[in-house]
Amino acid sequence: MRITALTENTTEYNLPVEHGLSLYIETEDRTILFDTGQTDLFAKNAEKLGIDLASVKIAVISHGHYDHGGGIKTFLSINDKAPVYMSRYAFEEHYNGEKYIGLDKSLEGSERIILTDGVTKISDGLTLYSCNEKDKLIDLGSFGLNMIKDGKKVPDDFRHEHFLLIEENGKRVLISGCSHKGIINIQEWFKPDVLIGGFHFSKLCMC
């Protein structure tokens, strides 16, 4: 398996960066785009790296925040076949204070988007988990992030976040976008061999 960061907050390869995440994942029999960052930068960097996004087989959006799903429209314009998996809660309204940090709601209802909940098996060795029913060892709260429920702002419960488990060659590799539900909780739920993604734990803040 090979994982290439198309965009995140830092780089060692003289490529532009932005706050957010986009990963290009190559397994033995499929290519996956995991998150799209906040702009079209993931696509520009992919081109510079010689990565053909048009040939990606599957796309996954980890949760409903703009810095992980802001480039969905760009991906749909580049790739005309790959399904895009995201939580059925991903298009709910999300805020950081007064700032809207949710997804482009004009994409809601796209026939390319597959909404998930609970456990969703994409194919052999590729499964999405929401873990919304799981008990947390540590509840970190919402870090000031909010969602709209019954017309009112309430603390975000991150029910729109899910995780991608890749099982290959006897290894369990878990991909997490932001780990809003708490990286310690996620580690305990899955006990993967490898855990990759945004942890947002050291400064106790969330994107």
C-alpha positions, 0 to 999 in steps of 0.5 A: 500500500502506498499513501501520498498526501496531496494536501495538508498543513505542511510539506517537505516537497516544495508543494503549496499547502493549505489547512485541511487534508487530501490523501491518494491511496494505492492498494493492490487492486484499487486507488482511493481519494480520501478527502479533498482539502478545502480548494482545488489545490489537491488536484493541482498537486496531484498533477505535479506529482503525476497522479491521475485523479481521473482514474481514481476508483473510489472517493471518501469524504471523512466528515462534513467540514470544508477543509476536508470536502471543499474540493468535491466539486473539483473532483467530480469535474475531473473524475466522471465515474468514481462514487463519493462516499460520505456520511448521511449527516455530512451536509448538515450545517456546521459552524465554528463560532459564526463561521460556516465550515460545512460543505457546499450544499449545492452538491447534496443530492448528486447521483455520484454521492453515496450516503452512509451510516453505521457500517458500510462495506464498500468491497472486500477489505474496504469498510467505512465505520461511523462508530456513532454507537460506540462508548467513549473512553474520553469525551473531548467535547465539541471544542466550540464547534457547533451543528444546527439541530431543530433550528438551533446551534448545539455542540457538534456531536461529530456524527458526520465523521466516519473512518476507512478501514483497509484490510490487506496482506493481513494488516488493518490500516485505519484512515481518519480525517480529523479524529474529532471523536478522539484518537484514543477512542478510535484506537481503542475501537479498532486496534488497527496495525496502522492509524493514519490521519489528522489527530487534532489532539495536541492542542485540543482543538479541531478543524 
